[in-house]
Amino acid sequence: MVKVMATGTFDILHMGHIYYLKEAKKLGDSLAVVVATDSTVRKLKHEPINPQEIRLNIIKELKIVDEAYIGYEDDKYEIVKEISPDIIALGFDQLLDENEIKNQLKKRAIKVKVVRLNELKGGSDLEGTRRIISKIIAAYDFQKDMEKIEKR
Amino acid sequence: MVKVMATGTFDILHMGHIYYLKEAKKLGDSLAVVVATDSTVRKLKHEPINPQEIRLNIIKELKIVDEAYIGYEDDKYEIVKEISPDIIALGFDQLLDENEIKNQLKKRAIKVKVVRLNELKGGSDLEGTRRIISKIIAAYDFQKDMEKIEKR
């Protein structure tokens, strides 16, 4: 039984997330997903749209996912010890330093293979969170412009 | 084997959708989901954020879902004939006229029970698409205001 671990924010689920999780699971038999805490998301990206509990609960509903957890604040390697995966799968576009991760794991004597996934066709870029957000904002701007015209 | 049918737009998946699908499935053994076409969404609600294929594909990834299809344009009862459910589950907040549906089904000699689900605690209202969209817009407005201040 090969256990694969995947990580991410998973705020507003899109097909890029699904592709990433499917590619990750192909590396083994079982998939454990670590969902970043709200404060980690704030530090690395932006204010999360959905709080961590909701992001976790939605991930748990996916067929492909066998286990899912919220990460730790202080030491992100603690959850790796607990999950004890055989492989950690990094998304092709995840801003994580592979070598730094390998060093940190070695320092903690955690034996796990780290695999960087290849870019997927039709993957996260096209169908990602940013595309969804910009569509919402474009619709909102359009609506505001229409209101201005109506007021004239 | 009791087959339940549920319907919706399912644009930007949230916990309200999951609660609705779980309550629907409780009525039977197997769950078939009909995802509204883009043109139906345009007619009834607004421009969809995600196109119908993506909305369908994400719904198919849910553990709770056994089958999923895109609805028909002209006669929405055609898909009911094809799926042949024992029960149609209407969400508590779905703007569908129960009696009108029952009449239309009768006219077509489709034998199926129509059940209106009760409102769920912590359900769609709190965690719905509108809440997600307004959070995105609030963040966008805040960012624009900050840019204005910086320009002064």
Boltz contact constraints between the chains, C-beta under 6 A:
constraints:
  - contact:
      token1: [A, 12]
      token2: [B, 12]
      max_distance: 6.0
  - contact:
      token1: [A, 13]
      token2: [B, 13]
      max_distance: 6.0
  - contact:
      token1: [A, 15]
      token2: [B, 54]
      max_distance: 6.0
  - contact:
      token1: [A, 18]
      token2: [B, 61]
      max_distance: 6.0
  - contact:
      token1: [A, 49]
      token2: [B, 132]
      max_distance: 6.0
  - contact:
      token1: [A, 49]
      token2: [B, 135]
      max_distance: 6.0
  - contact:
      token1: [A, 54]
      token2: [B, 15]
      max_distance: 6.0
  - contact:
      token1: [A, 61]
      token2: [B, 18]
      max_distance: 6.0
  - contact:
      token1: [A, 61]
      token2: [B, 62]
      max_distance: 6.0
  - contact:
      token1: [A, 61]
      token2: [B, 63]
      max_distance: 6.0
  - contact:
      token1: [A, 62]
      token2: [B, 61]
      max_distance: 6.0
  - contact:
      token1: [A, 63]
      token2: [B, 61]
      max_distance: 6.0
  - contact:
      token1: [A, 63]
      token2: [B, 63]
      max_distance: 6.0
  - contact:
      token1: [A, 132]
      token2: [B, 49]
      max_distance: 6.0
  - contact:
      token1: [A, 133]
      token2: [B, 136]
      max_distance: 6.0
  - contact:
      token1: [A, 135]
      token2: [B, 49]
      max_distance: 6.0
  - contact:
      token1: [A, 136]
      token2: [B, 133]
      max_distance: 6.0
  - contact:
      token1: [A, 136]
      token2: [B, 136]
      max_distance: 6.0
  - contact:
      token1: [A, 137]
      token2: [B, 140]
      max_distance: 6.0
  - contact:
      token1: [A, 140]
      token2: [B, 137]
      max_distance: 6.0
